């Protein structure tokens, strides 16, 4: 049974009504900035964002089927959510990111629906109890179907505005791989919460961690005690810390602006057209550099466990060639077994689309339980593999080295494949010039 999220008592806060607020409309959206002002969103708009974020997530960021179940259960058709331009953040308003992590199987059983809201409430209480202002903004932790959705669920319940941007631009295997961490932003406190039980109680801990890796380890240990689910709130900061106006241009390095708006645009086209070739043409009109890497049929999915993560390999073949896509939650490396060459590697993204209807899918959706996942993608499905060039901010040496380490660890789980570990990051355009040459 799903936990009854709507029975949790919340008090909606007042969004700044003195600012002009628009309803989302097709003619208002721009590829670059999703419109120049603040926006009022509907459940339909958030559905677009979930689809687009799934595509941007490089195979990770949780199942889109699970995310749509969460959205339908926790956002009502009459709910209004708020969305703000990163150039106009109010300096004294507090910000946090709120994330949900844990077992997809448990989430499909109905767990996890209240954990993230509880983390939000506890961070809000922590700030006000310290004599500070309550939370005024939320920011997604990454672009992935579930964690792009979570802030909007809270926005629907509490009226808190969501910032148009995130610190990853895609889904990431580890918390240490965000631009917040690269820029050494203050992480503490880290607040971890469980779901609310039937009597209306939940468990929480507030910890001061050493670093992002420590935070993730503590979150995983906490989740193991509570149905393998945890809500997380961390990185409390002020609007002045992320405002990206001309006077605060240095803040642009701390996160990637406009990504939620980008997800809206992508998702809207997917849902409204439902046509694979039309969507590829739409991608060509974006300033988003991408490549069609391969088209074929999913023939196999194999998963193994390392260090508490799901690592795996998706096999896609078209009769002439076969590609392996290796993942650690997120897709990290595409290898053409026929040509014996790399096709794409992180931090560039490797994304999937069903050819039949342009539906985005994650690794978790492939060969999942069709009784639980309404968006299950069975073996035998024809898909397109799309490579998305990483944002320049993701190509710093430290982050590239973290991706390389994750690729090495993932390939080590499949020694029988004899795929060589890349000795350096090769950007997608350089790989494509060789691959298609």
N, C-alpha and C positions, 0 to 999 in steps of 0.2 A: 504493500500500500504506500502511496505517496504521502509524505508528511503534509499536513494541512497548513501550508505557508500562509494562507490568507487569514488564519485565525490569530497570527502573531500581531499583537497590538503595536502599531507604529504611529508616530505623529508626524504628519507632513510638515516639512520646513518651508519657509517662504522663499521662492526663487525671486531674484531681484526684478520686480515688475516695472521698475523705472527704465529698464533697458528695452529697446524694441525687440520683440520676439516674433519670429515668423513661423508659419506652418511650413513643413517641408513640402516643396513642390518641384516638379521636374525642371522648370525654367530657372529655378534659383541655384541649382547645383553647378559647381564648376569643378573640373578635375583637380585643380590645384588646392582649392580651399573650401569646398563644400559650401560655398556662399560666404558673404563677408560678415555675417552677424551671428547672433544666437538663434537657436532653432527649437521649435516645439515638435516633438516626434510622436508618431503613433506606433501601435504594435506592428502595423504593416511595415513601417520604416525600419523598425528594429529587426524584423525578419530579413529585410534586405541586408542589413549589417551582418547578421549571422552568416548568411550565405557568402557574402564577400569576404568576411574574415576567415571562413573555412578555406576558401580558395587561397588566400594570402598565407595561410598557416603552414605551408610546406608539408602537408600530410599529417601535421600534428594539431595540437590545440583542442583535442577531444572530438568525439563523434558529433557530426552535424545532426544525426538522428536524436541523440541524447539532448543536444542543445535546443532543438525544436520542441521536444517534450517539456523541457524546463520552461521554455518561453510560454508555451500554451498553458501550463499549469500556474505560472507565477505572474504573468502579465495579462490583465484584462483588456478587452477591446476598447474600453472607455478610458484606459489609463493614458496619461500624458507624461512624456519624458522630456528632459531638457538637455540641450547640447550647446557647447560654447566654443567660440573661436579662441585659439591659444594666444592670439595677439592682444586680447582684451581681458585677460584674467585680472580680477581685482586683487591688489597687492596683499591685503591683510586676510584674505580668506584662506582657510586651511585646506590642504589637499592630502589624500592618501590613495594608495592603490589597494584594492580589495580583490582577492583571488580565491578560487576554489580549486583544491587539488585532492586527488585520491583515486579510488578504484572506479572505472567506468561501470563494471558489473554492479557494484553497490548503488551507483547513481541510477542505473536502469531499474533497480528494485525500489527506488523512491527516496533513497537517502541523499543528503547533500543539499536539499532545497532551502534549508534555513541556516546552514553553517556560515555562508558568506555574509548574510544579513547580520548574524550575530557578531561577526568580526567587525563589521561596520559600526554597529551599536557600541561595541566595547572600545573601539578607537575613538569614537565620538565622546564617550564618557571619560576616557583617559584625558583627552584634550581639555574638555570643559572642567574636569576635576583638577587640572593643573592651572586653572585660571586663564585658559586660552579660549579662542572662539571655537564654536563647533565646526564640523566639517562642512565646507561649502562647495567643494569640487571632488569628483572621483576621476581617476584615470585608469584605463585598462592596462593590465600588466603586459599584454601581448596581443597580437592579432591571431586569434584562434576562435573557433566557434563558441566555446563555453566562456572563456575569460573576457571576450569582447562583449558578451551578453550580460555578465554578472553586474557591471555598473548600472546598466539600464534597468535591471530588475530592481535594484536599490533606488534608482531614480524614480521608478514607478511608485514605489512604496513611500519614499521620503521626500521627493521633490528636489533631490540633490542633482546639480548639473554635472554632466560628463564632458570631459575635455576631449577635443578632436585631436587625438594623437596617442602615442604609446611609446614605451622605451625599447621596443624590439622591431616593429615593422613586419614581423612574422611571428610564428610560435618558436619558442626556444626550448632546448632540452633541459636547461638548468637556470636557476635564478641568478647565478653569477654572470650570465651571458646577456644581461640587459645594459642599456646605455646608462641607466641610473648607477649601476655598479661600476661601469667603465669611468664614469665621471666622479666616482667616490662620494655620491650623495649619502647623507646620513640615513641609515636603515632603521635604527631603533626608535621606539620599541617595536618588537614583532609580537603581534597578538594572534593567538591561535584559538579557534573555537570549534566546538562540535555542533551537531544538529540540536535542535530543541526537542526534548522528549515529550511524551504525552502529558505529564504534569506541568509542562511549561518551563523546564529547566534545561540548561546546557552547561557544558564544561568549558573552561577557558584557562589559558596561561598567558602571562605577559612576561616576555624574556628580553634580556639585553644580549644580543648575539655578537660574536666576534666579526663575522663577515657574512656575505650572502650564502656561501656554502654551509656555514654553521646554521643559518636560518632554515635552509632547505632540509638539512638533516634533522633538525628539531621538529620541523613540520611533519616530516614523514614518520618520525617516532610517535608524535602526538596522534596522527591519523590512525596508526595501527591499533590504538587503544579505543577508537571510536568509529567502528564500521569502516575503517580505511578511508575516512573522509575528514577533511579539515578546511575550515575557512581561515584565511590569512589576511591580516591588515598590517601594513608597514610603510616605510618611506613617508612619514608625515612631513609636510613642508608647506610653504606659503605660496600663494599665487605669484608673488614677486620672484620666487625661485624658478618658475616655469614660464612666466610671461614672455612672449616672443615678439613684442613690439620692437620698433626701431631702437628705442631707448634700452631695451633689454635683449638685444640681438644675441649676446653670448649664451643665453639660455637655449638657443636653438640646438646646441650640441648635445643637450641633456636628453632629448627624446626626438622622435620623428613626428613632425607635425602633419596633420590632415589625413592620417591613415584611416580613421573611422569613416570619414567622408569618402575616402577612396573605396572602402568596403561597401558603403551604401551604393555608390555608383555601379560597382561590379555586381553586387547582389541584385540590384534592380534589373539590370539587363538580363542576368541569368533567369530570374523568375518570370519576368514579363515576356521574354522571347522564347525561352525553353529550347533554343536552337543552338547547337554546338558551333556550326560554322558562322552563324551570325555573331556569336559571342567572340569568336576569334577575330572577326573583323572589327568588333567593338574594341578589343584589346589593342589593335593596331592604331586606333585613334587616340590612345592614351599616351601620356609622356612616360609611361611605365614600360621599360625595355624588357621584352619577353620573347621567347622562342618556342615554337612547337618542336619538342624534342623527339617525340615518338608517338605512334598510334598503334594499338594492338589490343589483345585480349588478356585479361588477368588469368594466368594459368595456375598460380600457386601463391600461398602466403605461409611463411614459416616464422615462428616466433620463439625466442629464447630469452632467458632472464639473466641480466648482469647488474650487479650493484643496485638492485631494487628497481631497475628500469626494464620496460619492455623493449627489447631490440628485435629487429626482424628484417625480413627480406620479402619484397613483393616481386614476383616474376611476371613479366609482360612480354608476349610474343606476337608477331604478325605473320608467322610462317617462314619468313626469310631471316629475320633477326630476332634476338632475344635480349631483353634488358633486365638487369637486377636493380632494384631500388632498395638500398639499405637504410634503415631508420633506427633511431633511438627516441621513441615517441614521434619525433619529427623526422622527415626524410632528409638524409644528410649526403648521400652519394648515389649517383646513377652510373652504372657500369654496363657498357654494351659487351655482352659476353661473346657475341659473334665477331665483332671487329676488335675485341680486346682493347677497349679504350674507355677513358672517362667521358661521360656525357655532361654531367653537372655535379657540383659539390658545394656544400655550405661554406660561407653564409648565403650564397645564392639559393633560391627556393626551388623546390621540385614539387609541383602541384598537379592534382588529378582532376579530370572532368569526365563524366560519363558522356560518351558520344551521342547516346540516344536522346538525351534531354538537357545537356549542359549542366547537369547537377554536379556541384563540387563534392568531393568526398575526402575523408581522412583515412589514414591507415587503420584506425579503429573501426571504420565502417565496413572495411573489406572482409568478407567471409565472417561476419558477426552473426549473432543469434537473431534470426528474422522474427521470432516471437517477441523479442524485447525491442529490437531496433527497427523502426518503420522505414529507415533509410538504408537498411542492409544492402551491401553491394556483393552479390554472389560471385564466386569464381565463374569465369566465362563471360563476364561483362566487358564490353569494348570501351576502352578509355583512351583519352589523349593525355599525354604527359607534357606539361607546360613548364618551362624554365623561366623564372623571374629573377632578373638581376637584382642583387642586394643593394639596398640604399648605401650610399657612400659612407655614411656614419658607421655602418657595420663592418667596414673593411679595415678598421684599425688593427694593429699588429696583435694586441692582446686578445681581442675577440676572434680573430682568424686562427690564432694558436689554440684557443679553446675549441673551436670547431674541428680543427685538425686532430686534437686529442680525442674528441668524441667519435670522429670517423675511424680513427685507429682502434679504439675500444670496440666499436661495433663490428668492424671487419674481423677482429680477433675472435668474435663469437661464431664465425663461419670459416674456420681455417681450411675446410675442404674445398672452398671455392677458389683458393689461390689468387684472390684479387690483391694486387699490390697496393700498399698504403701510399697515398700521394705524398711526395716529399715536400710539396709546397701547394699553396692554394693557387688554382688556375681559374681566373675569372671566366664567367659563362661566355662572353663574346669571343675570348681567345679559344676556348674549347670548341665553340661552334664553327669558327673559321677552319679548324682542323677536321672536325667531325663531318662537316658538309663538303669538305674540299675534295 
